[in-house]
Amino acid sequence: MHRGVNDVTVAGTGDSTTPESEQVPELVIISGMSGAGRSTAAKCLEDLGWFVVDNLPPSLIPTMVELGARSQGAVARIAVVVDVRGRRFFDNLVAALADLDQAGVQRRTVFLEASDDALVRRFESVRRPHPLQGDGRITDGIEKERDLLRELRGDADLVIDTSALNVHELRAKMDAQFAGEDEPELRATVMSFGYKYGLPVDADLVVDCRFLPNPHWVPELRNHTGQDEEVAKFVFEQPGAQEFLDRYTDLLQLIAAGYRREGKRYVTLAVGCTGGKHRSVAVAERLAQRLGAHGVETVLVHRDMGRE
């Protein structure tokens, strides 16, 4: 989708062409909802050695990339934090990203998401207005921002829902995706969840395990989880369970190959059952193992396993 080259002319920065001896830096755009954790995500990348620029006007992003290419390797990775202050600002961002894509600059977009309730609580806790609410309510500003960011969110390489995350958990998610010297072709987050607690908003793919009998109704299994051997054995002894696992693994291999071709580096696979404690956990564990065996770097998260 976004492929990198070493010989690049960036629109809006003049007619000069970056010599082949100069390496175009990696670029990450950090955006998302106000109050969702953009600053924390940026600080994490800064701690990992990225050159981070906060609130850079979008029209200057191509210039920043060109300057990084001329730094003789001193600025090899750039992260730019952008927010949306209005329609014109967002239009400038879209135009700047289009220039980068046309020039073949490798870029990735990280989008920080959160529920309306979580965002309202955060703004109220710091007693600050939403930047787009004007004379209205906080929820009015959130609604305007969601509408402005809809296209950017849809094009994002990585969406992180911070509704239930604290600062340390968000940093852990960023570390899992960006730490390490060797960047893998594809990283996957496999997340078990309970439908009764809501769908994960950052999921790219959703698997529904509710067609399998629920161990919750087996008294000796109720207080265990899908990580326990007796629960996993019960789940995969059910008719269709093993066949489902095999066929979905084949499907994931097909999808993963397509993501690699399109330059998508991150995917979140959400595996759900009613409560997120038994079936989804067992299936998520097996799918994560199989993805890892096929060369996909995988992070396993059990969102709702500890809930009552």
N, C-alpha and C positions, 0 to 999 in steps of 0.2 A: 504494500500500500504506500508506504513512505520509504523510498530506497535512497541510500547514501551514495555520493560520488565524491571524488577528490577534485574534479575540475568543474567549477561552478561559477555562474554569473547570477547574482541575486538582484532581482528587479528592485528599482528604487534606490540603488546605491551607486549609480553611475555605470559606465560602460566597461569598467575593468573586469578582468577575469582572474579568478584565483589560480595561481600557478599550480601545476601538478605536484610540486614539492611541498605545498602547503595543505595540511590536513583539515578538512571541514570538521568542526567539532560536532559531537553529539548534541542534540537539542531536545529538551523536555519542556513542554508547556504545562504548567500547573494552573488549573482553573477550577471552577465549581461554585457552589453556593456560598454566599457570604455567611461566615459562622460555621462552615463545615470542616475547617481545619487546613486551609491553604497554607497558612504561615507555619504550622507544625510540619507539614509535608515538606515545605521548602527548607526548613531548618534541618530536617533529617538528611536531605540530599547535600546540603552544605557540609554537614558532618562527615558525609561519605566522600567529600572531595570535589563536589560539583561547584562551579562558579554560578552563584545564584543572584539574580537581579529581580527585585520586587517592584511591582507596579510600573514596569517599563511600558511606555506608550507602544501600542502594537506596531505602528509604522516604523519603529526603530528596531524591531526584532531582526529583520534581514541585515541591517547594519551591524548589529551585535554579532551575528553569525559570521559576517565577513571579517570583522576585527578579530574574532577568535581564530579564524583560519590563518590570519597573518601573525599570530602570536608565537609561531614556531613551536607549537605543542604545549605552551604554557597554559592555554585555556582549551582543554580537549573536550570538556563536558560542560554545557551551559544549561541551566534551568531558569526559566522565566515565569514569574508569577503574574498572571493577568486576572483582573476582575472586570466586571461589567458595570459601568457607570451610566450607560445610556445606549440608545440605539446607534448613534454615530460611532461611539467607541467600539461597539461590537462589529459594526460594518468594517471599521479599520482593521480589526483583528482578523476577520474573514479574508480580507484582501491581502494582508501580510502573510497569512498561512498559505494562501493560493500562490503567492510569489515564491515561497519556499518550496512548495510541491513542484511547481513548474521548473524550478532550478534543480530539482532532484536532491534537495537537502533532506537528510534523514531526520525525522522528528517524531516524537511520541507525545501524546496528550494524556495527562492524568487528570481525571475529573473527580472532585470531592463532592459527595452527595450526602444529604441528611433529610430526615423527615421534617415536615412543617412543625410538628410539636417540639422536636429536639431543637430546631433553629430558634423558635420563639423562646424556649426556656433559656437558651444561651444569650440571646439579646437582652432578655429581661434581667438575667443575672448580672450583666455588666452595665445595665441601665444605659444602653446606647441604642439609637434608632437604626433601623435597616437603611443602608445607603440609598435605596430606591423608594422608600415609603412616602417621602414628601410629607404632606399634611395628613396622610392616612394612617392606617394601622401597620404594625409589623407584618402581618399576614398579607397586606396589600403589596408591600415591597417584595416579599418572598414570591408572590404570584407573578409579579412583573419580571423578576429575575429568572424564574423558571422558564417563562416564555422566551426571554431573550437567549437563554443558554440551551434551549432544546436541541438545536442543530449541533452545537459543539459537543453536547453530551452524547448524542447519537454517533458522532465520529470519533469519540475518545477511544484510545487503546486500552485504558485501564480506568474503571469506575470503582471508587471505594466509598461504601456507605459508612459514615461515621456516627450514625444515630446512637448506637449502643457502645461506641468505642471511647475509651479514655485516651489521654495523650500518649501514654506508653504503648497501648495497643495499636494506635495509628502508626507510631514510629516502627513498631514491629512489622506491620504490614508493608511499610515502605522499605524497610531493611530486607524483607523477604524478596521483594521484587527488584531491588537495585543494588544490594550489596554483592560483593564478589567481583573479581577481576575479569572472569570469563563470562560474557553474557550468553545465556543459552538461547537457542532458536525460539523456544516457546516455554513459558511458565504457566502453570495451571494452579488455581486455587480450587480445591474440592471442598465444598461446604455442606455439611448436613444441616437441616433445619426442620422446624415443625410448622406445618401449614396453619395451625391455630394461632401462631405468633406472627404470621404474615410472611409473604414472599420476600426474599432478599432483593433489594432494588438494584444491586450491582451484579446480578447474575446474567451471564451470557446464555447459558443453557440451563434448563430446569428438568430434573428427572423426578417423576412421581412414583414412589414405592408403595402407595396405599392399596395397590392391587394385591399385595401380599398379606396374609393373616397377621394380625397384630399381636406380638408377644406380650403386650400390656395385659391381655386377657388371660394369660397363663400365670397363675398365682406365683409359681416358683421362679418366673422370669421377670415379673413386674418391676422389682427393685434393682434389676441389673440393667446394663446398657448394651448397645450393639458392639462395644469393644470387648465384651466378655464372650468367651468361647461358646458357652452354652446358648447364648442368644444368637450369635452368628450361625451356629449349627442349625438352630431351629429355623432361621430365616432362609438359609440356602437349601434346606431339605424340602421346602415347599414347592409344589408343582409350578414350573415355569421360572423359578428364581434363577437357577444356574443358566438356563437358556437366555434369559433376559440379560444377565451379566455378560455372557459371551457375545451376544449380538450387539449390545450397546458398546462394548469394548471395540468391536470392529467398526461401529459407526464413529466412535471417537477418533480412531486412527484416521478415518477418512476426513473428518472435520479438521483434525490437527494438521494434516497435510495441506488442506486448503488454507488454513490460517497462516501457515508458514509461507505459502506462495503469495499471499496477500500482504505479507509483512506484519501481521498481527502477532504481537509477542506475549500478550497476556489474555487469559481466558478464565472466567469464573464459572465453575460447574456446581450448581446447587442441587442437592439430592434431598427430597422432602418426604416425610411421612406425617402422621397426625401431630405427634408431640415432639419429634426430633430427638428421640432418645434411643429407639431400638432399631427399626428397619432401616431408616435413612443412615444411621451411623454405621451399621454393618455394611451396607452397600457402598457408602462413601469410602470406607476403609479399603474394600476390595478394588474399587475403581482407581483409587489413588495408587495402590500397589501396581496395578496393570499399566497405568499411564507412566509411572516411573520406570517400569521394565521396558517401555518402548521409547525411552529417551526424553520424556517430558519432565522437566523439573517441577515437582509438585509440592504444594503447601496444603496441609489438611487442617480444616477448621470444623469444629462441632459447635455451631452457634447456640443451640438450645438444649444441649445434652444435660446441662446442670440445672435446668429449671424444674420446678415441681409440677 
